[in-house]
Amino acid sequence: MSGPQSWFVARARHRFAMTRECAVLLPGVCAALADPRQPGLDDTCLEKLLDWFRSLTWFDPTVELVQDNPCLTELISSVLALPEPSPSILSFTLQLAGILAASENRFQHLQQEKLLGRLFGQDGPRGRAVWEDASVRSGWVKGVHSMVHHQPALHFLCSGGGMDVIFALQGDPSLFVASAASQLLVHMLTFSVESETSKPLSPKDCEWPACAQMIKKHVEDSLQSGSASHIEQSLKLLISLFGSCYAAWTEVLWSDIAKQIESFLMEETLQAQHMLANLLLNVARSPVFCDTEGSFWALVTSALEHLTPVQACPLAVGLLKLCKCPQDVRIQALTVLLQPMDCILRAASQPLEYAGLLDESVSDPVTVESLLSSKTSCAGLLCQTLAHLEKLLSLKHLRVDLPYVSLLRSLMAILQFCNGLLSPASPLGTTISRNLINCFRVQKSALDVLAALSEKKDCDTLIGSLFDVLLAYLESPNTSPTVLKKAFQATSKWLVRLQELSCSNSQCQQTEKILEDVFVVLQKRLCFPCWEVRDSSLEFLTAMIKCLRDQDGFRQCLLSSEVPRLTENLLEDPESYVRASAVTAVGHLAFVTYFAPEPPVAGNQYNKESTVAKLQEILSTDSEGFPRRAVISIFTKWLREGCTAQLEDTEQFVSRVIQTVEHDLDWEVRLGGLELVEVFCSQTICQLGLSECPYAPVSSAVTSSTPQNELLRVFCRAKLFGFLFRSLCDCDKPVGQRACDILIGLRGNFYPVSTLENPQEIEDSPAGRGIAWLQRTLRQGSLAQNFPTDGGNGVDFQDPESMMVALGAIDLLELHDELNKSSDHVEESPQSLLQDILATMGTIEENEVDCY
């Protein structure tokens, strides 16, 4: 190893080496941990100590760590000598020994000390009462996992009975221990094959290493045992293996177990059949099998045929997402996924009215029909199917064609079954209708898929029928608030699609009629007693305005309705969430009523001064934070889109808003005020021609630049600097960070880096003492008391010359670094950790402790 690599390793070893201070503290810590009279440490502290040892050993495989620190082996020996050790300390000791033994040199040292056999061998804790504690078994498995990184460790386990222990722990009553044991076996199998074979394994010439052979035989025996628990354990191991290891030898392993897996598909009584789908999917994802023809994909096809629809659906959707999958398998997977939707469509239609989604079924359609006929399984199957369909529709590149029109018909049938508006055309339809009536879970899932289908162009012919279904949901008093929210979301997406289609006169008339119907419903919903309904209605209105405000037909329908007046009334709603949504809706309504290129002529109906006054009153007086956050967000949006000049002088508007928000108790409101300031600064800089991009630095100091002098005067008149400098000391760090970023950006427009003011010269200037005081105050951060108001302590935040001096003199980069330190930036060193442990266990004086 040479060059940058050797330098990196040397630097890492130095960083993670045992320091002299830690070496002095470590014996006391080890002695305290081994002392049964001492109070136990919490698991978090022990885990941090193990993390430190992992970092120590990661880059340093030498034996010096244990030779130079004999207290480590003394700790292990002392804990093993205790008649009844604490389970947590014993678990820690097992894990520590495994970490140390991960290096072959240290492994041999611990073997010479005769410690590993007493920890992980037959003389270990597994024969004692303490083994009943799950934490000890977990520590044993984790210790072994850490240790097995060289062949001597493998041979130690295989020859000392360790493998039988791991096999038994696969069925441990603790799920954490059982899962860890399974992961350990995967690691050992992979390591054994890849470190002990001289040539690649092949089906014809296959000599598995000893350890790998033991694990392989255990898996095969378990699969053939007839024991449901043993079969399940081996399937979990195989799922993990094929999900994480893509080596060529996995194909050899698969060829030896494939027949047994295939036999499981035929056993309807096997409880672990649901795991077969996960296993097959992980195998299919492996690049080792992507080009396999014949046997493997034939097994996948068999699984799609024989697994129940609930078990087969996850496999089917996983196959549809694969890049490399035979087209016939992909089509079969799509057929499995669509079977429930096909059954719904056939149950809802008159014979021969619609052809259904599928030409033929993969599995017996009676199975799907029986599931949909059952009250207990109907909703679950449909929700699973709909969730998978929504995920598929979100994919940019789907490698099969979905029958969008038939799928939309099926969705509408489901929604009509759920609200009782569809007369079933068959006995099966009658049963399904009874099962689905008022089923909110299915309604929400179907509406999600319906919204996703709005982006598919093939569904245009059904758009009239679709809106009949949606309007029925929007109008019905039986629609639950959560379902109504989903119906609003789907409606807004389909309204956008409707506007895209409105070309012909007949289409325009249909669009106008639908919009009128939507606004009639919306008027009623805005007055609904349930606050969640009013809130969803306002969100729906905002979504429509965002997408459709440039459409003449939409604006006309909106302004001819009572919706704008009702929306403004909701600014005084008793529920704060509704007030916040009303603020957002009113803010977006302004783009149609006040800020449109051709605002409506309607007398005094739309009084923008009155509306702005109401929003400013909410910002000043509302007792809840949500409405105030909404107001500052809307004001910022107005400013960003250049609308505030139509209200009043933008400079006065910004000044009035920040004077309100700087004293707000909600930090998100104050942060919103800073965003407003940032937008205002950016626009002002661009208007004065100082920069094409916000905050771009200039080439010289500001001494004689008229645009820059004017920029300073504008910012001072708007009282920006007082707000920004006070925000640096805000008790909520995000506010201070944002203010600092803005000030650093502003300074770049007045000072290039090379011309910053000399702090010593500043103190001698007329404003210097006030600026020096400000610098000292800012360094206190959120601990600063009595921050100066304008003119206080000689700091005039409205004086351009003083602010010019402040921008040049105050070390904003230093403040930036301080503000961006994490809240736990006090050094979390190993030395600090060891001192904390000693303090907790009462072995050093309190004043020696460096707690973090």
KOLNULUM-195890 format. One record per residue (C-alpha): x, y, z; residue in three letters. Coordinates in steps of 0.1 Angstrom, whole numbers, padded with zeros to 4 digits, always signed. Layout:
// KOLNULUM-195890
XYZAla ...
This chain:
// KOLNULUM-195890
+0000+0000+0000Met +0014+0034-0010Ser +0006+0070-0017Gly -0028+0084-0005Pro -0040+0051+0007Gln -0012+0045+0031Ser -0014+0081+0043Trp -0052+0076+0049Phe -0046+0044+0069Val -0018+0060+0089Ala -0039+0090+0097Arg -0069+0068+0107Ala -0047+0047+0130Arg -0034+0078+0147His -0069+0092+0151Arg -0083+0060+0166Phe -0052+0050+0187Ala -0054+0046+0224Met -0044+0080+0239Thr -0022+0082+0270Arg -0051+0098+0290Glu -0075+0070+0280Cys -0049+0043+0289Ala -0046+0058+0324Val -0084+0058+0329Leu -0091+0024+0313Leu -0079+0001+0342Pro -0102+0019+0366Gly -0132+0015+0342Val -0125-0022+0338Cys -0121-0028+0375Ala -0154-0009+0381Ala -0172-0029+0355Leu -0160-0062+0369Ala -0170-0052+0405Asp -0204-0067+0414Pro -0208-0042+0442Arg -0208-0013+0418Gln -0242+0000+0404Pro -0248-0011+0368Gly -0243+0012+0339Leu -0272+0018+0315Asp -0271+0001+0281Asp -0265+0033+0262Thr -0232+0039+0281Cys -0221+0004+0275Leu -0229+0006+0238Glu -0209+0038+0235Lys -0180+0020+0251Leu -0183-0008+0226Leu -0184+0017+0198Asp -0151+0031+0210Trp -0135-0003+0210Phe -0148-0010+0175Arg -0131+0023+0163Ser -0099+0013+0181Leu -0097-0021+0165Thr -0110-0012+0130Trp -0077+0001+0116Phe -0053-0017+0139Asp -0052-0055+0137Pro -0021-0058+0159Thr -0020-0075+0193Val -0005-0045+0211Glu -0040-0032+0222Leu -0045-0061+0245Val -0008-0065+0254Gln -0004-0029+0264Asp -0038-0029+0282Asn -0039-0061+0302Pro -0069-0047+0321Cys -0090-0058+0292Leu -0082-0095+0296Thr -0084-0091+0334Glu -0119-0077+0329Leu -0130-0107+0309Ile -0114-0131+0334Ser -0130-0113+0364Ser -0165-0113+0349Val -0162-0150+0340Leu -0151-0158+0375Ala -0182-0142+0391Leu -0207-0168+0403Pro -0237-0147+0392Glu -0225-0119+0369Pro -0249-0091+0358Ser -0265-0101+0325Pro -0258-0067+0310Ser -0221-0068+0320Ile -0217-0104+0308Leu -0234-0094+0275Ser -0210-0065+0273Phe -0180-0087+0280Thr -0190-0112+0253Leu -0193-0084+0227Gln -0160-0068+0238Leu -0142-0102+0234Ala -0157-0107+0200Gly -0146-0072+0189Ile -0110-0079+0202Leu -0109-0113+0186Ala -0119-0099+0151Ala -0082-0097+0145Ser -0064-0130+0140Glu -0034-0118+0161Asn -0056-0108+0190Arg -0077-0140+0186Phe -0046-0161+0191Gln -0036-0140+0221His -0071-0145+0237Leu -0068-0182+0229Gln -0035-0184+0247Gln -0051-0168+0277Glu -0078-0196+0275Lys -0106-0170+0274Leu -0125-0177+0242Leu -0135-0213+0251Gly -0149-0199+0284Arg -0168-0173+0265Leu -0180-0190+0233Phe -0171-0227+0237Gly -0187-0255+0257Gln -0174-0240+0290Asp -0191-0207+0282Gly -0222-0191+0298Pro -0247-0212+0277Arg -0246-0239+0304Gly -0254-0214+0333Arg -0286-0199+0346Ala -0277-0165+0332Val -0281-0179+0297Trp -0319-0176+0303Glu -0315-0138+0300Asp -0321-0128+0263Ala -0295-0100+0266Ser -0268-0126+0273Val -0278-0148+0243Arg -0279-0116+0222Ser -0244-0106+0234Gly -0231-0141+0226Trp -0244-0139+0190Val -0231-0104+0185Lys -0197-0114+0199Gly -0194-0143+0176Val -0205-0122+0146His -0178-0096+0154Ser -0152-0124+0158Met -0158-0143+0126Val -0136-0124+0102His -0108-0150+0098His -0106-0187+0094Gln -0093-0196+0129Pro -0125-0182+0143Ala -0145-0203+0119Leu -0126-0235+0128His -0130-0226+0165Phe -0168-0225+0162Leu -0171-0255+0140Cys -0150-0277+0162Ser -0162-0265+0196Gly -0200-0270+0192Gly -0207-0234+0185Gly -0226-0242+0153Met -0252-0262+0171Asp -0258-0233+0195Val -0263-0209+0166Ile -0287-0233+0149Phe -0307-0236+0181Ala -0308-0198+0185Leu -0326-0195+0152Gln -0357-0206+0170Gly -0350-0184+0201Asp -0382-0170+0218Pro -0366-0135+0215Ser -0372-0123+0180Leu -0341-0101+0182Phe -0319-0131+0191Val -0334-0153+0165Ala -0330-0126+0138Ser -0293-0120+0149Ala -0286-0158+0147Ala -0300-0160+0112Ser -0279-0130+0101Gln -0248-0146+0117Leu -0253-0178+0097Leu -0256-0158+0065Val -0224-0140+0073His -0206-0173+0082Met -0218-0190+0051Leu -0207-0161+0028Thr -0174-0157+0046Phe -0167-0195+0045Ser -0173-0199+0008Val -0155-0167-0002Glu -0124-0172+0020Ser -0120-0210+0019Glu -0125-0219-0017Thr -0097-0217-0042Ser -0119-0219-0073Lys -0155-0210-0080Pro -0182-0235-0070Leu -0201-0252-0098Ser -0230-0277-0098Pro -0208-0304-0113Lys -0177-0299-0092Asp -0189-0287-0059Cys -0167-0290-0028Glu -0181-0268-0001Trp -0158-0257+0027Pro -0164-0274+0061Ala -0183-0246+0078Cys -0203-0237+0047Ala -0212-0274+0043Gln -0225-0276+0079Met -0248-0246+0073Ile -0259-0258+0039Lys -0267-0293+0053Lys -0286-0277+0082His -0307-0256+0058Val -0315-0286+0036Glu -0323-0308+0065Asp -0346-0282+0080Ser -0364-0277+0047Leu -0370-0315+0046Gln -0379-0319+0083Ser -0416-0314+0080Gly -0413-0291+0111Ser -0431-0258+0103Ala -0408-0238+0127Ser -0376-0253+0112His -0388-0247+0076Ile -0396-0211+0085Glu -0362-0205+0101Gln -0344-0218+0070Ser -0366-0198+0046Leu -0358-0166+0066Lys -0321-0174+0063Leu -0324-0180+0026Leu -0344-0148+0021Ile -0317-0128+0039Ser -0289-0146+0019Leu -0303-0140-0015Phe -0313-0105-0006Gly -0277-0095+0003Ser -0253-0118-0015Cys -0251-0118-0053Tyr -0221-0141-0057Ala -0221-0168-0084Ala -0221-0196-0059Trp -0256-0187-0048Thr -0268-0203-0080Glu -0252-0236-0070Val -0270-0234-0036Leu -0303-0226-0053Trp -0300-0256-0076Ser -0297-0279-0046Asp -0328-0265-0029Ile -0351-0255-0058Ala -0369-0289-0059Lys -0378-0286-0022Gln -0390-0250-0027Ile -0412-0261-0056Glu -0427-0289-0035Ser -0438-0263-0009Phe -0458-0245-0035Leu -0480-0276-0038Met -0485-0279+0000Glu -0516-0258+0008Glu -0513-0266+0045Thr -0477-0251+0047Leu -0479-0221+0071Gln -0448-0205+0056Ala -0461-0201+0021Gln -0462-0163+0024His -0424-0164+0028Met -0419-0183-0005Leu -0430-0151-0024Ala -0403-0131-0006Asn -0377-0157-0013Leu -0385-0160-0050Leu -0385-0122-0054Leu -0351-0118-0038Asn -0337-0146-0060Val -0353-0129-0091Ala -0336-0096-0081Arg -0302-0111-0080Ser -0281-0105-0112Pro -0270-0141-0109Val -0304-0152-0121Phe -0314-0124-0144Cys -0304-0144-0175Asp -0315-0178-0163Thr -0339-0195-0187Glu -0362-0224-0179Gly -0361-0238-0144Ser -0361-0207-0122Phe -0387-0187-0141Trp -0408-0218-0145Ala -0408-0219-0107Leu -0418-0183-0105Val -0447-0190-0129Thr -0457-0219-0107Ser -0457-0197-0076Ala -0480-0171-0093Leu -0504-0199-0101Glu -0504-0217-0067His -0500-0190-0041Leu -0531-0174-0028Thr -0539-0139-0043Pro -0528-0122-0010Val -0495-0141-0011Gln -0490-0137-0049Ala -0497-0100-0051Cys -0464-0088-0035Pro -0445-0112-0058Leu -0463-0100-0088Ala -0457-0063-0082Val -0421-0069-0074Gly -0417-0088-0107Leu -0433-0059-0126Leu -0407-0035-0112Lys -0377-0057-0124Leu -0357-0045-0154Cys -0349-0081-0165Lys -0378-0104-0164Cys -0392-0126-0192Pro -0421-0108-0209Gln -0444-0138-0204Asp -0437-0138-0167Val -0443-0101-0165Arg -0477-0104-0182Ile -0486-0133-0159Gln -0476-0111-0129Ala -0498-0083-0142Leu -0527-0107-0146Thr -0524-0119-0110Val -0523-0083-0098Leu -0554-0073-0118Leu -0576-0103-0110Gln -0595-0087-0081Pro -0601-0056-0102Met -0613-0078-0131Asp -0637-0097-0107Cys -0651-0063-0095Ile -0658-0052-0130Leu -0675-0084-0140Arg -0696-0084-0108Ala -0707-0048-0115Ala -0715-0051-0152Ser -0743-0067-0171Gln -0732-0098-0190Pro -0712-0089-0221Leu -0715-0052-0213Glu -0678-0048-0207Tyr -0651-0074-0215Ala -0634-0071-0182Gly -0597-0065-0177Leu -0584-0099-0184Leu -0587-0123-0213Asp -0578-0153-0190Glu -0568-0159-0154Ser -0536-0173-0141Val -0552-0190-0111Ser -0587-0201-0105Asp -0609-0170-0105Pro -0632-0188-0079Val -0604-0182-0053Thr -0606-0144-0059Val -0644-0144-0059Glu -0645-0163-0026Ser -0621-0138-0010Leu -0642-0108-0023Leu -0674-0126-0011Ser -0660-0128+0025Ser -0666-0098+0048Lys -0633-0104+0065Thr -0610-0106+0034Ser -0628-0084+0008Cys -0615-0051+0020Ala -0580-0064+0028Gly -0575-0079-0007Leu -0587-0047-0025Leu -0566-0024-0003Cys -0535-0045-0010Gln -0543-0045-0047Thr -0550-0008-0049Leu -0518+0001-0030Ala -0497-0020-0054His -0515-0003-0084Leu -0508+0031-0070Glu -0471+0023-0068Lys -0470+0010-0103Leu -0487+0041-0117Leu -0461+0063-0100Ser -0433+0045-0120Leu -0419+0065-0149Lys -0411+0035-0170His -0435+0006-0167Leu -0426-0024-0189Arg -0461-0036-0194Val -0492-0018-0207Asp -0520-0014-0181Leu -0556-0014-0194Pro -0563+0021-0181Tyr -0599+0024-0193Val -0610-0009-0178Ser -0591-0001-0147Leu -0609+0032-0143Leu -0643+0015-0148Arg -0633-0010-0121Ser -0623+0018-0097Leu -0656+0037-0103Met -0675+0004-0096Ala -0656+0000-0063Ile -0664+0036-0053Leu -0701+0031-0062Gln -0703-0002-0044Phe -0689+0016-0013Cys -0715+0044-0013Asn -0744+0022-0024Gly -0750+0040-0057Leu -0745+0009-0079Leu -0771-0017-0085Ser -0753-0050-0087Pro -0756-0069-0119Ala -0750-0104-0104Ser -0753-0123-0071Pro -0716-0118-0066Leu -0720-0081-0071Gly -0747-0080-0044Thr -0724-0098-0020Thr -0695-0075-0027Ile -0717-0044-0024Ser -0727-0055+0011Arg -0691-0061+0021Asn -0679-0027+0008Leu -0707-0004+0019Ile -0692+0026+0038Asn -0658+0009+0038Cys -0635+0039+0043Phe -0603+0020+0039Arg -0612+0009+0004Val -0627+0043-0006Gln -0594+0061+0003Lys -0573+0036-0015Ser -0595+0037-0046Ala -0594+0075-0047Leu -0556+0075-0044Asp -0554+0053-0076Val -0581+0074-0092Leu -0559+0105-0087Ala -0529+0087-0101Ala -0549+0077-0132Leu -0555+0114-0141Ser -0521+0116-0158Glu -0530+0087-0182Lys -0544+0100-0215Lys -0565+0069-0224Asp -0592+0076-0198Cys -0607+0107-0214Asp -0638+0090-0228Thr -0650+0083-0192Leu -0645+0117-0178Ile -0681+0126-0175Gly -0690+0094-0157Ser -0660+0099-0135Leu -0671+0133-0123Phe -0705+0119-0116Asp -0689+0095-0091Val -0666+0122-0076Leu -0694+0147-0072Leu -0715+0121-0055Ala -0688+0117-0029Tyr -0683+0154-0025Leu -0721+0159-0020Glu -0729+0130+0002Ser -0733+0137+0039Pro -0722+0101+0046Asn -0687+0107+0032Thr -0663+0107+0061Ser -0639+0137+0064Pro -0609+0116+0056Thr -0625+0101+0025Val -0637+0136+0015Leu -0602+0149+0016Lys -0591+0121-0008Lys -0621+0129-0030Ala -0611+0166-0031Phe -0575+0156-0041Gln -0587+0133-0069Ala -0611+0160-0081Thr -0585+0187-0083Ser -0562+0165-0104Lys -0590+0155-0127Trp -0601+0191-0131Leu -0566+0199-0144Val -0570+0171-0169Arg -0604+0184-0178Leu -0590+0218-0186Gln -0564+0203-0209Glu -0592+0186-0229Leu -0614+0217-0232Ser -0610+0225-0269Cys -0643+0218-0286Ser -0675+0237-0278Asn -0692+0205-0265Ser -0662+0199-0242Gln -0662+0235-0230Cys -0699+0232-0221Gln -0692+0200-0202Gln -0663+0216-0184Thr -0683+0246-0174Glu -0711+0225-0161Lys -0687+0204-0140Ile -0670+0235-0126Leu -0704+0250-0117Glu -0714+0217-0099Asp -0681+0216-0081Val -0685+0252-0068Phe -0720+0245-0056Val -0707+0216-0036Val -0678+0236-0023Leu -0701+0264-0011Gln -0719+0239+0011Lys -0688+0222+0024Arg -0673+0256+0034Leu -0702+0260+0058Cys -0701+0224+0071Phe -0702+0219+0109Pro -0672+0196+0110Cys -0640+0216+0110Trp -0620+0189+0092Glu -0645+0193+0063Val -0641+0231+0062Arg -0603+0227+0063Asp -0602+0201+0035Ser -0625+0223+0014Ser -0602+0253+0018Leu -0572+0231+0008Glu -0591+0220-0022Phe -0599+0256-0032Leu -0562+0265-0029Thr -0551+0235-0050Ala -0576+0245-0077Met -0564+0281-0078Ile -0527+0271-0080Lys -0534+0250-0111Cys -0563+0267-0128Leu -0560+0305-0120Arg -0550+0313-0156Asp -0581+0296-0171Gln -0609+0320-0180Asp -0637+0295-0174Gly -0624+0286-0140Phe -0621+0323-0129Arg -0656+0331-0141Gln -0671+0302-0122Cys -0651+0310-0091Leu -0660+0347-0091Leu -0697+0341-0098Ser -0700+0318-0068Ser -0702+0326-0031Glu -0669+0308-0025Val -0647+0340-0022Pro -0670+0356+0004Arg -0674+0323+0024Leu -0636+0318+0023Thr -0629+0353+0037Glu -0655+0347+0064Asn -0635+0316+0075Leu -0606+0339+0085Leu -0626+0342+0118Glu -0633+0305+0122Asp -0630+0292+0158Pro -0606+0264+0147Glu -0570+0275+0142Ser -0563+0250+0115Tyr -0592+0263+0095Val -0581+0299+0100Arg -0547+0290+0087Ala -0561+0272+0056Ser -0584+0302+0051Ala -0555+0326+0051Val -0537+0305+0025Thr -0569+0303+0003Ala -0575+0340+0006Val -0539+0347-0003Gly -0542+0326-0035His -0577+0341-0042Leu -0559+0374-0044Ala -0542+0363-0076Phe -0577+0360-0092Val -0594+0390-0075Thr -0567+0417-0070Tyr -0535+0408-0088Phe -0549+0393-0120Ala -0538+0410-0153Pro -0575+0421-0157Glu -0590+0420-0122Pro -0628+0416-0121Pro -0651+0446-0122Val -0675+0440-0093Ala -0678+0473-0074Gly -0664+0470-0039Asn -0670+0433-0036Gln -0632+0427-0036Tyr -0617+0452-0013Asn -0580+0444-0012Lys -0572+0469+0015Glu -0597+0453+0038Ser -0584+0418+0031Thr -0547+0429+0037Val -0558+0446+0070Ala -0575+0414+0081Lys -0544+0393+0074Leu -0522+0418+0092Gln -0545+0417+0121Glu -0543+0379+0122Ile -0505+0382+0121Leu -0506+0406+0151Ser -0533+0392+0173Thr -0542+0355+0165Asp -0535+0334+0196Ser -0525+0304+0176Glu -0493+0299+0156Gly -0507+0282+0125Phe -0527+0312+0112Pro -0498+0335+0118Arg -0474+0312+0099Arg -0498+0311+0070Ala -0500+0349+0069Val -0462+0354+0067Ile -0460+0327+0041Ser -0487+0344+0019Ile -0470+0378+0023Phe -0437+0363+0012Thr -0455+0347-0018Lys -0471+0380-0028Trp -0437+0397-0025Leu -0419+0370-0045Arg -0445+0373-0073Glu -0442+0411-0074Gly -0478+0418-0061Cys -0471+0440-0031Thr -0465+0471-0051Ala -0503+0470-0060Gln -0511+0472-0023Leu -0488+0500-0010Glu -0451+0510-0011Asp -0433+0476-0009Thr -0407+0491+0015Glu -0434+0502+0039Gln -0452+0469+0036Phe -0420+0449+0044Val -0412+0473+0073Ser -0446+0469+0088Arg -0446+0431+0086Val -0411+0426+0101Ile -0419+0449+0130Gln -0448+0426+0137Thr -0431+0393+0134Val -0398+0401+0152Glu -0417+0400+0185His -0437+0369+0177Asp -0434+0340+0202Leu -0435+0314+0174Asp -0400+0308+0159Trp -0414+0296+0126Glu -0432+0330+0122Val -0399+0348+0129Arg -0382+0325+0104Leu -0409+0333+0079Gly -0402+0370+0085Gly -0365+0364+0076Leu -0375+0347+0044Glu -0396+0378+0035Leu -0365+0399+0042Val -0344+0377+0020Glu -0368+0380-0009Val -0370+0418-0004Phe -0332+0421-0003Cys -0329+0401-0035Ser -0354+0421-0054Gln -0341+0454-0042Thr -0305+0445-0052Ile -0316+0434-0086Cys -0338+0466-0091Gln -0308+0488-0083Leu -0287+0469-0109Gly -0261+0458-0084Leu -0264+0421-0093Ser -0281+0398-0117Glu -0282+0372-0090Cys -0290+0377-0053Pro -0261+0385-0030Tyr -0233+0383-0057Ala -0202+0400-0043Pro -0190+0433-0059Val -0155+0443-0067Ser -0148+0473-0045Ser -0159+0490-0012Ala -0191+0510-0012Val -0175+0544-0005Thr -0188+0562-0036Ser -0213+0539-0052Ser -0246+0557-0054Thr -0267+0525-0060Pro -0251+0509-0030Gln -0256+0539-0008Asn -0293+0539-0019Glu -0294+0502-0011Leu -0282+0509+0024Leu -0308+0537+0029Arg -0336+0515+0017Val -0327+0487+0041Phe -0323+0511+0070Cys -0357+0528+0063Arg -0373+0494+0062Ala -0357+0486+0096Lys -0341+0454+0083Leu -0308+0456+0101Phe -0324+0458+0136Gly -0344+0427+0128Phe -0315+0408+0113Leu -0290+0416+0141Phe -0315+0408+0168Arg -0323+0375+0151Ser -0286+0365+0155Leu -0293+0362+0192Cys -0326+0343+0188Asp -0331+0315+0213Cys -0341+0292+0184Asp -0311+0283+0163Lys -0327+0281+0128Pro -0337+0318+0132Val -0301+0329+0140Gly -0287+0307+0112Gln -0310+0322+0086Arg -0303+0358+0098Ala -0265+0351+0097Cys -0268+0337+0061Asp -0287+0368+0050Ile -0262+0392+0066Leu -0232+0374+0051Ile -0249+0376+0017Gly -0256+0413+0021Leu -0221+0421+0032Arg -0208+0406-0001Gly -0226+0435-0019Asn -0208+0461+0001Phe -0174+0446+0009Tyr -0152+0423-0011Pro -0133+0399+0012Val -0101+0419+0010Ser -0115+0452+0022Thr -0133+0443+0054Leu -0129+0469+0082Glu -0101+0467+0108Asn -0119+0461+0141Pro -0093+0483+0160Gln -0099+0512+0137Glu -0136+0508+0141Ile -0135+0513+0178Glu -0120+0548+0173Asp -0148+0559+0149Ser -0179+0578+0161Pro -0201+0547+0159Ala -0173+0524+0168Gly -0180+0519+0205Arg -0216+0510+0198Gly -0205+0485+0171Ile -0179+0470+0194Ala -0205+0466+0220Trp -0228+0449+0194Leu -0200+0425+0185Gln -0195+0415+0221Arg -0233+0411+0226Thr -0236+0389+0194Leu -0209+0366+0207Arg -0232+0358+0237Gln -0257+0344+0212Gly -0291+0334+0227Ser -0277+0342+0262Leu -0275+0379+0254Ala -0297+0400+0276Gln -0312+0434+0269Asn -0304+0435+0232Phe -0303+0472+0222Pro -0332+0488+0204Thr -0326+0514+0178Asp -0302+0540+0193Gly -0296+0520+0225Gly -0260+0516+0236Asn -0249+0539+0207Gly -0261+0515+0180Val -0284+0531+0154Asp -0298+0504+0132Phe -0314+0530+0109Gln -0282+0549+0103Asp -0266+0538+0069Pro -0231+0547+0080Glu -0233+0528+0113Ser -0247+0497+0095Met -0220+0500+0069Met -0194+0499+0097Val -0212+0470+0114Ala -0212+0449+0082Leu -0175+0454+0078Gly -0164+0450+0114Ala -0185+0422+0129Ile -0171+0387+0123Asp -0201+0371+0107Leu -0182+0340+0096Leu -0172+0333+0132Glu -0209+0337+0143Leu -0219+0315+0114His -0196+0287+0127Asp -0209+0291+0162Glu -0245+0290+0151Leu -0239+0259+0130Asn -0224+0238+0158Lys -0246+0210+0169Ser -0263+0214+0203Ser -0241+0186+0216Asp -0209+0201+0203His -0192+0197+0237Val -0165+0171+0229Glu -0178+0136+0231Glu -0143+0121+0234Ser -0135+0086+0246Pro -0117+0103+0276Gln -0150+0121+0285Ser -0169+0088+0282Leu -0144+0070+0305Leu -0146+0098+0330Gln -0184+0097+0330Asp -0184+0059+0336Ile -0160+0063+0366Leu -0181+0092+0379Ala -0213+0072+0376Thr -0197+0043+0395Met -0184+0066+0422Gly -0147+0061+0417Thr -0134+0096+0410Ile -0141+0130+0425Glu -0170+0150+0411Glu -0148+0179+0399Asn -0128+0156+0376Glu -0159+0147+0356Val -0163+0159+0320Asp -0199+0149+0314Cys -0214+0155+0279Tyr 
